[in-house]
Amino acid sequence: DASVVLGFLDPANFLGGRTLLDAGAGQRAVEQVAGHLGCSAVLAAEGIHKVVNTNMAEGIRIVSVRRGVDPRRFTLLAFGGAAGLHITQVARQLEIGRVIIPRVAAVLSAWGMLATDLRYELVRTQVGEVHRVGAAGLGRLFAEMEAEGRMRLGKAATGSPLLRKTLDMRYGEQIYEIAVPLDGLAMDAPDLIDQVVERFRRRHEALYTYSAEDQDVVLVNARLTIVGALPVTPVEPRALTAGAGAPAKLRRAYLGAWAEVPVYRWDTLTPKPEVAGPAIFESATTTVVVRAGDQVRVTPFGWLDIRIS
């Protein structure tokens, strides 16, 4: 509703024109909010957008800044049908200078599911002191999981699958386990169990700064990740379109003040030339709002590459 009031969305061109939005109902909904705030509907709609943008930015801070990661060092990838309405302002709050929006932004999760490799995580529980379980016991557990994993992959994957083996282990007096990767270990090595124990002790020391050499080492779970490669999804560069690059129309939109903003059809844009904001890019499933000073380049594959001012 707020996006319609601000002129970001075209009520007659939602889902490529297949759905007509009730702009009047949206206006009335925002006016109710404005009445409680004692301001105009436009300022209320702008406030709604600011709250949403701030919440999005805070969500990114939670998984980055609060974990010691500086988001300014990264490019922000935006996906979801509504992401383009907010993403440049979210980037500004985070001081991120570059935003990428895929051509399939509205269905990127589904596209990723279809394009990613097949992956199965299997686990077998076998609680016991690791020497008592023994190399034969470990081999049996991993052989069972590998057979199940290959059966699950079936004929969908191409080539030999990638196998990753991990053990959940702990000291005998502990009540929690740590994951110990077995990458690089030969499962038929005569000293396999000694190598596993040593790898656990070093991993525990790396995590908790100590190794309890006098305690037994206990196996809890054996885990196997099996990854089967799928055929690469073909992606072709966009062909040049005659007359592409010119805005399809102008639309009155509120970007701090009312202005006639050029609206581009995303599906007709070609890699050249760059487009300077303010501008609005529309496709059947996504609308992108670009602010004044931002520069937009269309990649050869039809993605939007936005440099934030």
LINVENRA-V96676 format. One record per pair of residues at least 24 apart in sequence whose ideal C-beta (glycine too) atoms are under 10 Angstrom apart, sorted by sequence separation. I is the first residue (numbers start at 0). GAP is how many residues later the second one is. If there is no record, write none. Layout:
# LINVENRA-V96676
i=I gap=GAP
i=I gap=GAP
This chain:
# LINVENRA-V96676
i=0 gap=24
i=1 gap=24
i=4 gap=24
i=5 gap=24
i=69 gap=24
i=70 gap=24
i=71 gap=24
i=72 gap=24
i=73 gap=24
i=74 gap=24
i=75 gap=24
i=76 gap=24
i=77 gap=24
i=80 gap=24
i=81 gap=24
i=120 gap=24
i=121 gap=24
i=123 gap=24
i=140 gap=24
i=178 gap=24
i=179 gap=24
i=192 gap=24
i=240 gap=24
i=243 gap=24
i=244 gap=24
i=262 gap=24
i=263 gap=24
i=272 gap=24
i=273 gap=24
i=0 gap=25
i=3 gap=25
i=4 gap=25
i=69 gap=25
i=70 gap=25
i=71 gap=25
i=74 gap=25
i=75 gap=25
i=76 gap=25
i=78 gap=25
i=79 gap=25
i=80 gap=25
i=82 gap=25
i=119 gap=25
i=121 gap=25
i=141 gap=25
i=177 gap=25
i=242 gap=25
i=243 gap=25
i=244 gap=25
i=252 gap=25
i=254 gap=25
i=271 gap=25
i=272 gap=25
i=280 gap=25
i=0 gap=26
i=3 gap=26
i=4 gap=26
i=78 gap=26
i=79 gap=26
i=80 gap=26
i=121 gap=26
i=140 gap=26
i=177 gap=26
i=192 gap=26
i=240 gap=26
i=241 gap=26
i=243 gap=26
i=244 gap=26
i=252 gap=26
i=263 gap=26
i=270 gap=26
i=271 gap=26
i=0 gap=27
i=1 gap=27
i=55 gap=27
i=77 gap=27
i=78 gap=27
i=79 gap=27
i=80 gap=27
i=121 gap=27
i=137 gap=27
i=168 gap=27
i=240 gap=27
i=242 gap=27
i=243 gap=27
i=244 gap=27
i=252 gap=27
i=268 gap=27
i=270 gap=27
i=0 gap=28
i=1 gap=28
i=76 gap=28
i=78 gap=28
i=79 gap=28
i=119 gap=28
i=120 gap=28
i=168 gap=28
i=177 gap=28
i=240 gap=28
i=241 gap=28
i=243 gap=28
i=244 gap=28
i=246 gap=28
i=260 gap=28
i=261 gap=28
i=268 gap=28
i=269 gap=28
i=270 gap=28
i=0 gap=29
i=4 gap=29
i=56 gap=29
i=64 gap=29
i=78 gap=29
i=79 gap=29
i=119 gap=29
i=137 gap=29
i=166 gap=29
i=170 gap=29
i=177 gap=29
i=237 gap=29
i=240 gap=29
i=244 gap=29
i=250 gap=29
i=260 gap=29
i=268 gap=29
i=270 gap=29
i=274 gap=29
i=276 gap=29
i=0 gap=30
i=51 gap=30
i=55 gap=30
i=59 gap=30
i=63 gap=30
i=77 gap=30
i=78 gap=30
i=118 gap=30
i=119 gap=30
i=121 gap=30
i=168 gap=30
i=169 gap=30
i=170 gap=30
i=173 gap=30
i=177 gap=30
i=237 gap=30
i=239 gap=30
i=244 gap=30
i=249 gap=30
i=267 gap=30
i=269 gap=30
i=270 gap=30
i=276 gap=30
i=0 gap=31
i=1 gap=31
i=54 gap=31
i=55 gap=31
i=58 gap=31
i=59 gap=31
i=76 gap=31
i=117 gap=31
i=119 gap=31
i=168 gap=31
i=237 gap=31
i=238 gap=31
i=239 gap=31
i=248 gap=31
i=250 gap=31
i=260 gap=31
i=270 gap=31
i=273 gap=31
i=274 gap=31
i=276 gap=31
i=0 gap=32
i=52 gap=32
i=56 gap=32
i=57 gap=32
i=60 gap=32
i=78 gap=32
i=119 gap=32
i=166 gap=32
i=168 gap=32
i=237 gap=32
i=239 gap=32
i=246 gap=32
i=247 gap=32
i=263 gap=32
i=265 gap=32
i=269 gap=32
i=276 gap=32
i=51 gap=33
i=52 gap=33
i=55 gap=33
i=56 gap=33
i=59 gap=33
i=60 gap=33
i=78 gap=33
i=119 gap=33
i=166 gap=33
i=170 gap=33
i=237 gap=33
i=246 gap=33
i=248 gap=33
i=258 gap=33
i=268 gap=33
i=273 gap=33
i=275 gap=33
i=51 gap=34
i=52 gap=34
i=55 gap=34
i=56 gap=34
i=59 gap=34
i=117 gap=34
i=118 gap=34
i=132 gap=34
i=168 gap=34
i=169 gap=34
i=236 gap=34
i=246 gap=34
i=247 gap=34
i=254 gap=34
i=263 gap=34
i=270 gap=34
i=4 gap=35
i=5 gap=35
i=6 gap=35
i=52 gap=35
i=53 gap=35
i=54 gap=35
i=56 gap=35
i=57 gap=35
i=117 gap=35
i=168 gap=35
i=254 gap=35
i=255 gap=35
i=266 gap=35
i=268 gap=35
i=4 gap=36
i=5 gap=36
i=48 gap=36
i=49 gap=36
i=52 gap=36
i=53 gap=36
i=56 gap=36
i=57 gap=36
i=59 gap=36
i=116 gap=36
i=117 gap=36
i=166 gap=36
i=252 gap=36
i=254 gap=36
i=255 gap=36
i=265 gap=36
i=4 gap=37
i=7 gap=37
i=48 gap=37
i=51 gap=37
i=52 gap=37
i=55 gap=37
i=56 gap=37
i=129 gap=37
i=179 gap=37
i=254 gap=37
i=265 gap=37
i=6 gap=38
i=51 gap=38
i=52 gap=38
i=55 gap=38
i=117 gap=38
i=118 gap=38
i=173 gap=38
i=265 gap=38
i=1 gap=39
i=4 gap=39
i=5 gap=39
i=49 gap=39
i=52 gap=39
i=53 gap=39
i=56 gap=39
i=116 gap=39
i=117 gap=39
i=129 gap=39
i=172 gap=39
i=179 gap=39
i=0 gap=40
i=1 gap=40
i=4 gap=40
i=5 gap=40
i=48 gap=40
i=52 gap=40
i=116 gap=40
i=141 gap=40
i=170 gap=40
i=171 gap=40
i=181 gap=40
i=3 gap=41
i=4 gap=41
i=7 gap=41
i=116 gap=41
i=119 gap=41
i=125 gap=41
i=126 gap=41
i=170 gap=41
i=173 gap=41
i=176 gap=41
i=181 gap=41
i=1 gap=42
i=2 gap=42
i=5 gap=42
i=118 gap=42
i=125 gap=42
i=172 gap=42
i=176 gap=42
i=177 gap=42
i=178 gap=42
i=180 gap=42
i=181 gap=42
i=0 gap=43
i=1 gap=43
i=4 gap=43
i=5 gap=43
i=49 gap=43
i=117 gap=43
i=118 gap=43
i=120 gap=43
i=122 gap=43
i=124 gap=43
i=126 gap=43
i=128 gap=43
i=170 gap=43
i=171 gap=43
i=172 gap=43
i=176 gap=43
i=179 gap=43
i=0 gap=44
i=1 gap=44
i=4 gap=44
i=116 gap=44
i=137 gap=44
i=142 gap=44
i=170 gap=44
i=171 gap=44
i=173 gap=44
i=175 gap=44
i=176 gap=44
i=178 gap=44
i=1 gap=45
i=2 gap=45
i=116 gap=45
i=118 gap=45
i=120 gap=45
i=122 gap=45
i=141 gap=45
i=169 gap=45
i=170 gap=45
i=171 gap=45
i=172 gap=45
i=1 gap=46
i=2 gap=46
i=169 gap=46
i=170 gap=46
i=171 gap=46
i=0 gap=47
i=1 gap=47
i=169 gap=47
i=170 gap=47
i=1 gap=48
i=138 gap=48
i=168 gap=48
i=169 gap=48
i=1 gap=49
i=2 gap=49
i=137 gap=49
i=138 gap=49
i=168 gap=49
i=169 gap=49
i=1 gap=50
i=166 gap=50
i=167 gap=50
i=168 gap=50
i=169 gap=50
i=167 gap=51
i=168 gap=51
i=134 gap=52
i=166 gap=52
i=167 gap=52
i=168 gap=52
i=134 gap=53
i=138 gap=53
i=166 gap=53
i=167 gap=53
i=168 gap=53
i=244 gap=53
i=134 gap=54
i=137 gap=54
i=166 gap=54
i=167 gap=54
i=243 gap=54
i=134 gap=55
i=137 gap=55
i=165 gap=55
i=166 gap=55
i=167 gap=55
i=134 gap=56
i=135 gap=56
i=136 gap=56
i=165 gap=56
i=166 gap=56
i=134 gap=57
i=164 gap=57
i=165 gap=57
i=133 gap=58
i=134 gap=58
i=137 gap=58
i=164 gap=58
i=165 gap=58
i=133 gap=59
i=134 gap=59
i=163 gap=59
i=164 gap=59
i=165 gap=59
i=132 gap=60
i=134 gap=60
i=163 gap=60
i=164 gap=60
i=237 gap=60
i=131 gap=61
i=134 gap=61
i=162 gap=61
i=163 gap=61
i=237 gap=61
i=130 gap=62
i=162 gap=62
i=163 gap=62
i=236 gap=62
i=237 gap=62
i=129 gap=63
i=130 gap=63
i=132 gap=63
i=161 gap=63
i=162 gap=63
i=163 gap=63
i=236 gap=63
i=237 gap=63
i=129 gap=64
i=160 gap=64
i=161 gap=64
i=162 gap=64
i=235 gap=64
i=236 gap=64
i=237 gap=64
i=130 gap=65
i=160 gap=65
i=161 gap=65
i=234 gap=65
i=235 gap=65
i=236 gap=65
i=237 gap=65
i=14 gap=66
i=129 gap=66
i=130 gap=66
i=160 gap=66
i=161 gap=66
i=234 gap=66
i=235 gap=66
i=129 gap=67
i=160 gap=67
i=161 gap=67
i=234 gap=67
i=159 gap=68
i=160 gap=68
i=156 gap=69
i=158 gap=69
i=159 gap=69
i=129 gap=70
i=156 gap=70
i=157 gap=70
i=158 gap=70
i=156 gap=71
i=157 gap=71
i=155 gap=72
i=156 gap=72
i=157 gap=72
i=8 gap=73
i=152 gap=73
i=154 gap=73
i=155 gap=73
i=156 gap=73
i=157 gap=73
i=7 gap=74
i=151 gap=74
i=152 gap=74
i=153 gap=74
i=155 gap=74
i=156 gap=74
i=157 gap=74
i=148 gap=75
i=152 gap=75
i=155 gap=75
i=7 gap=76
i=8 gap=76
i=147 gap=76
i=148 gap=76
i=149 gap=76
i=151 gap=76
i=152 gap=76
i=7 gap=77
i=144 gap=77
i=148 gap=77
i=7 gap=78
i=140 gap=78
i=143 gap=78
i=144 gap=78
i=145 gap=78
i=147 gap=78
i=148 gap=78
i=149 gap=78
i=2 gap=79
i=5 gap=79
i=144 gap=79
i=148 gap=79
i=140 gap=80
i=141 gap=80
i=143 gap=80
i=144 gap=80
i=145 gap=80
i=137 gap=81
i=140 gap=81
i=141 gap=81
i=142 gap=81
i=144 gap=81
i=2 gap=82
i=136 gap=82
i=139 gap=82
i=140 gap=82
i=141 gap=82
i=1 gap=83
i=2 gap=83
i=140 gap=83
i=131 gap=84
i=137 gap=84
i=130 gap=85
i=132 gap=85
i=136 gap=85
i=129 gap=86
i=130 gap=86
i=131 gap=86
i=132 gap=86
i=128 gap=87
i=129 gap=87
i=131 gap=87
i=127 gap=88
i=128 gap=88
i=129 gap=88
i=130 gap=88
i=128 gap=89
i=129 gap=89
i=132 gap=89
i=127 gap=90
i=128 gap=90
i=129 gap=90
i=14 gap=91
i=126 gap=91
i=127 gap=91
i=126 gap=92
i=127 gap=92
i=125 gap=93
i=126 gap=93
i=124 gap=94
i=125 gap=94
i=126 gap=94
i=124 gap=95
i=125 gap=95
i=124 gap=96
i=125 gap=96
i=122 gap=97
i=123 gap=97
i=124 gap=97
i=122 gap=98
i=123 gap=98
i=122 gap=99
i=123 gap=99
i=121 gap=100
i=122 gap=100
i=123 gap=100
i=121 gap=101
i=122 gap=101
i=120 gap=102
i=121 gap=102
i=122 gap=102
i=120 gap=103
i=121 gap=103
i=119 gap=104
i=120 gap=104
i=121 gap=104
i=119 gap=105
i=120 gap=105
i=118 gap=106
i=119 gap=106
i=118 gap=107
i=119 gap=107
i=117 gap=108
i=118 gap=108
i=119 gap=108
i=117 gap=109
i=118 gap=109
i=116 gap=110
i=117 gap=110
i=115 gap=111
i=116 gap=111
i=117 gap=111
i=116 gap=112
i=117 gap=112
i=115 gap=113
i=116 gap=113
i=115 gap=114
i=114 gap=115
i=116 gap=115
i=113 gap=116
i=114 gap=116
i=114 gap=117
i=115 gap=117
i=114 gap=118
i=113 gap=119
i=114 gap=120
i=111 gap=121
i=110 gap=122
i=102 gap=132
i=102 gap=135
i=104 gap=161
i=102 gap=163
i=102 gap=164
i=100 gap=165
i=102 gap=166
i=105 gap=177
i=104 gap=178
i=105 gap=178
i=106 gap=178
i=103 gap=179
i=105 gap=179
i=106 gap=179
i=100 gap=180
i=102 gap=180
i=104 gap=180
i=105 gap=180
i=103 gap=181
i=104 gap=181
i=105 gap=181
i=83 gap=182
i=102 gap=182
i=103 gap=182
i=102 gap=183
i=104 gap=183
i=101 gap=184
i=100 gap=185
i=100 gap=187
i=87 gap=189
i=98 gap=189
i=98 gap=191
i=84 gap=195
i=98 gap=195
i=100 gap=195
i=102 gap=195
i=83 gap=196
i=102 gap=196
i=83 gap=197
i=98 gap=197
i=101 gap=197
i=83 gap=198
i=102 gap=198
i=103 gap=198
i=104 gap=198
i=83 gap=199
i=91 gap=199
i=99 gap=199
i=101 gap=199
i=102 gap=199
i=103 gap=199
i=104 gap=199
i=87 gap=200
i=88 gap=200
i=101 gap=200
i=102 gap=200
i=84 gap=201
i=86 gap=201
i=87 gap=201
i=101 gap=201
i=102 gap=201
i=80 gap=202
i=83 gap=202
i=84 gap=202
i=85 gap=202
i=86 gap=202
i=87 gap=202
i=88 gap=202
i=91 gap=202
i=100 gap=202
i=101 gap=202
i=80 gap=203
i=82 gap=203
i=83 gap=203
i=84 gap=203
i=85 gap=203
i=86 gap=203
i=87 gap=203
i=90 gap=203
i=99 gap=203
i=100 gap=203
i=80 gap=204
i=81 gap=204
i=82 gap=204
i=83 gap=204
i=84 gap=204
i=99 gap=204
i=100 gap=204
i=48 gap=205
i=79 gap=205
i=80 gap=205
i=81 gap=205
i=82 gap=205
i=83 gap=205
i=98 gap=205
i=99 gap=205
i=100 gap=205
i=79 gap=206
i=80 gap=206
i=83 gap=206
i=87 gap=206
i=98 gap=206
i=99 gap=206
i=78 gap=207
i=97 gap=207
i=98 gap=207
i=45 gap=208
i=77 gap=208
i=87 gap=208
i=97 gap=208
i=98 gap=208
i=44 gap=209
i=45 gap=209
i=96 gap=209
i=97 gap=209
i=98 gap=209
i=45 gap=210
i=77 gap=210
i=96 gap=210
i=97 gap=210
i=42 gap=211
i=96 gap=211
i=41 gap=212
i=95 gap=212
i=96 gap=212
i=94 gap=213
i=93 gap=214
i=90 gap=215
i=41 gap=216
i=91 gap=216
i=86 gap=217
i=90 gap=217
i=91 gap=217
i=87 gap=218
i=86 gap=219
i=88 gap=219
i=83 gap=220
i=87 gap=220
i=86 gap=221
i=87 gap=221
i=83 gap=222
i=76 gap=226
i=77 gap=226
i=77 gap=228
i=74 gap=230
i=75 gap=230
i=74 gap=231
i=75 gap=232
i=12 gap=235
i=12 gap=236
i=12 gap=238
i=9 gap=239
i=48 gap=240
i=9 gap=241
i=8 gap=242
i=7 gap=243
i=6 gap=244
i=8 gap=244
i=6 gap=245
i=7 gap=245
i=5 gap=246
i=6 gap=246
i=7 gap=246
i=5 gap=247
i=6 gap=247
i=7 gap=247
i=5 gap=248
i=6 gap=248
i=4 gap=249
i=5 gap=249
i=2 gap=250
i=12 gap=250
i=6 gap=251
i=15 gap=251
i=5 gap=252
i=6 gap=252
i=12 gap=252
i=6 gap=253
i=7 gap=253
i=9 gap=253
i=6 gap=254
i=6 gap=256
i=15 gap=266
i=17 gap=266
i=15 gap=267
i=16 gap=267
i=13 gap=268
i=14 gap=268
i=15 gap=268
i=12 gap=269
i=14 gap=269
i=15 gap=269
i=9 gap=270
i=12 gap=270
i=13 gap=270
i=14 gap=270
i=8 gap=271
i=12 gap=271
i=13 gap=271
i=7 gap=272
i=9 gap=272
i=6 gap=273
i=8 gap=273
i=13 gap=273
i=12 gap=274
i=9 gap=277
i=8 gap=278
i=7 gap=279
i=7 gap=280
i=8 gap=280
i=7 gap=281
i=6 gap=282
i=5 gap=283
i=2 gap=284
i=2 gap=286
